[in-house]
Amino acid sequence: MFSFKVDDDIYIELLQQHKEELFTLIDSNREHLRKWLLWVDKRQTIQDLEPIIAMWINNYAENNGFDAGIRFRGELVGMIGLHYINWKNRSTSIGYFLSETAQGHGIITRSISALLMYLFVELKLNRVEIQCAVHNIRSIAVPKRLGFTKEGIIRDGQWLYDHYEELVIYSMLAKEWDTVEHT
């Protein structure tokens, strides 16, 4: 199964038998995550995670992306994943979230930096995209720090509970990744 060491502090792994730990992470960060993620209210019990974890495992088995936990110094602090892999166009989109208390340590930036190497070198993808809500300043800082190119705004790009959110799209191409300094 998919897993790799980002650095001495960070490890990324598929979540299979970790539904209690994942539920605790979501439940203890519910208000924080709900600001930006629609699915939070759909995960009210541990049992709500069973079909979604099965879907994540199936996506990975079919070579169509993954959803993995981020461990910081052994503790599950967030998730990172590929929403899909478009093999014809050799492209994908990265999503992520982090617990409120784990922010400010460069965890997502370091995780995505390591993931980019995997995507461009191992999978030989050409394009990686990140979409962020335009008001999610912390999330937007990540692709900026990593040298992604801002492509534009998707107006009313995401329905979030009771309103639309505009999304900003960032992308990086394999040829651009070759020229940026890797953290």
Secondary structure, 3 states (H helix, E strand, C coil): CCEEECCCCEEEEECCCCHHHHHHHHHHCHHHHHCCCHHHHHCCCHHHHHHHHHHHHHHHHCCCCEEEEEEECCEEEEEEEEEEEECCCCEEEEEEEECHHHCCCCHHHHHHHHHHHHHHHHCCCCEEEEEEECCCHHHHHHHHHCCCEEEEEEEEEEEECCEEEEEEEEEEEHHHHCCCCCC
